[in-house]
């Protein structure tokens, strides 16, 4: 009967010597499995910490980038050659589009307070919309 070795199949029938050797080998392998499991768990925890630190850094960089992009947009608006349309041109655009799109003035009046003021200064547009609302029972067209 050959003695038990880890790479060979367990001998049959078992003897007292092969059973004792198998038990020692089993204990050693179980300890090795536990040691490897502990090392894997520690490596995974270290990886999780590293990823969390990197994600935090990325989040800070994204926040900084967003703030800079907002500053760039404000600066671009500041240096733009035309900051707002003259009231005459805005009025002309409303009147051109009013026949085809009667609600354009209402929609565009929400753009800014300047546009809102221009829309409401054109009494022909506002008056027609009020009449339409009265005839529609107060419902917006």
C-alpha positions as CSV (number, residue, x, y, z in Angstrom):
1,X,0.0,0.0,0.0
2,X,1.5,3.4,-1.0
3,X,1.5,6.2,1.5
4,X,-0.9,9.1,1.0
5,X,0.5,12.1,-0.9
6,X,-1.4,15.3,-1.7
7,X,-1.2,14.9,-5.5
8,X,-2.2,11.3,-5.6
9,X,-5.7,9.8,-5.1
10,X,-6.5,8.6,-1.6
11,X,-5.5,4.9,-1.3
12,X,-8.2,2.3,-0.8
13,X,-8.7,0.7,1.6
14,X,-7.6,3.4,4.1
15,X,-5.1,2.4,6.8
16,X,-4.3,4.1,10.1
17,X,-1.2,5.7,8.6
18,X,-2.9,7.1,5.5
19,X,-5.8,8.4,7.6
20,X,-3.5,10.2,9.9
21,X,-1.5,11.7,7.0
22,X,-4.8,12.7,5.3
23,X,-6.0,14.4,8.5
24,X,-2.7,16.4,8.8
25,X,-2.8,17.3,5.1
26,X,-6.5,18.4,5.5
27,X,-5.6,20.6,8.5
28,X,-2.8,22.2,6.5
29,X,-4.9,22.8,3.4
30,X,-7.8,24.3,5.5
31,X,-5.3,26.7,7.1
32,X,-3.9,27.6,3.7
33,X,-7.4,28.2,2.3
34,X,-8.2,30.4,5.3
35,X,-5.0,32.4,4.9
36,X,-5.6,32.9,1.2
37,X,-9.2,33.9,1.9
38,X,-8.0,36.5,4.4
39,X,-5.4,37.8,1.9
40,X,-8.1,38.1,-0.8
41,X,-10.5,39.9,1.6
42,X,-7.7,42.3,2.6
43,X,-6.8,43.0,-1.0
44,X,-10.5,43.6,-1.9
45,X,-10.9,46.0,1.1
46,X,-7.7,47.9,0.0
47,X,-9.0,48.0,-3.6
48,X,-12.4,49.4,-2.3
49,X,-10.6,52.1,-0.3
50,X,-8.4,53.0,-3.3
51,X,-11.5,53.2,-5.6
52,X,-13.4,55.3,-3.0
53,X,-10.5,57.7,-2.8
54,X,-10.2,57.9,-6.6
55,X,-13.9,58.5,-7.0
56,X,-13.8,61.3,-4.5
57,X,-11.0,62.9,-6.4
58,X,-12.8,62.5,-9.7
59,X,-16.0,64.0,-8.1
60,X,-14.0,67.0,-6.9
61,X,-12.4,67.4,-10.4
62,X,-15.8,67.2,-12.0
63,X,-17.2,69.9,-9.7
64,X,-14.2,72.1,-10.4
65,X,-14.7,71.6,-14.2
66,X,-18.5,72.4,-13.9
67,X,-17.7,75.6,-12.1
68,X,-15.1,76.6,-14.7
69,X,-17.5,75.8,-17.5
70,X,-20.1,78.0,-16.0
71,X,-17.5,80.8,-15.7
72,X,-16.5,80.3,-19.3
73,X,-20.2,80.5,-20.4
74,X,-20.6,83.8,-18.4
75,X,-17.4,85.2,-19.9
76,X,-18.4,84.2,-23.4
77,X,-21.8,85.9,-22.9
78,X,-20.0,89.0,-21.6
79,X,-17.6,89.3,-24.6
80,X,-20.3,88.5,-27.1
81,X,-20.7,91.3,-29.7
82,X,-24.5,91.3,-29.4
83,X,-25.9,90.8,-25.9
84,X,-29.5,91.5,-26.6
85,X,-31.7,92.2,-29.6
86,X,-32.9,95.7,-30.1
87,X,-36.6,96.1,-29.2
88,X,-37.5,97.1,-32.7
89,X,-36.0,93.9,-34.1
90,X,-37.6,91.8,-31.4
91,X,-41.0,93.4,-32.2
92,X,-40.5,92.8,-35.9
93,X,-39.8,89.0,-35.2
94,X,-42.9,88.7,-33.1
95,X,-45.1,90.4,-35.7
96,X,-43.7,88.2,-38.5
97,X,-44.4,85.0,-36.6
98,X,-47.6,86.0,-35.0
99,X,-49.9,85.1,-38.0
100,X,-48.4,81.6,-38.4
101,X,-47.8,80.9,-34.7
102,X,-50.3,82.9,-32.6
103,X,-48.8,81.6,-29.3
104,X,-45.2,82.5,-30.1
105,X,-45.4,85.7,-28.1
106,X,-46.6,83.9,-25.0
107,X,-43.9,81.3,-25.3
108,X,-41.2,83.8,-26.0
109,X,-42.3,86.2,-23.3
110,X,-41.0,83.7,-20.8
111,X,-37.4,84.1,-22.1
112,X,-36.5,87.2,-20.1
113,X,-38.0,90.2,-18.5
114,X,-36.9,92.4,-21.5
115,X,-38.6,90.1,-24.0
116,X,-41.6,89.9,-21.7
117,X,-41.9,93.7,-21.6
118,X,-41.6,93.9,-25.4
119,X,-44.3,91.3,-25.9
120,X,-46.7,93.1,-23.6
121,X,-45.9,96.4,-25.2
122,X,-47.3,95.1,-28.5
123,X,-51.0,95.5,-27.7
124,X,-52.2,93.9,-30.9
125,X,-50.7,90.6,-30.0
126,X,-51.8,90.6,-26.4
127,X,-55.3,91.8,-27.2
128,X,-55.9,89.1,-29.8
129,X,-54.8,86.4,-27.4
130,X,-57.1,87.7,-24.7
131,X,-60.1,87.6,-27.1
132,X,-59.2,84.0,-28.1
133,X,-59.0,83.0,-24.4
134,X,-62.4,84.5,-23.7
135,X,-64.0,82.7,-26.7
136,X,-62.3,79.4,-25.7
137,X,-63.9,79.5,-22.3
138,X,-60.6,80.5,-20.6
139,X,-58.7,77.6,-22.0
140,X,-55.3,78.2,-23.5
141,X,-55.2,77.4,-27.2
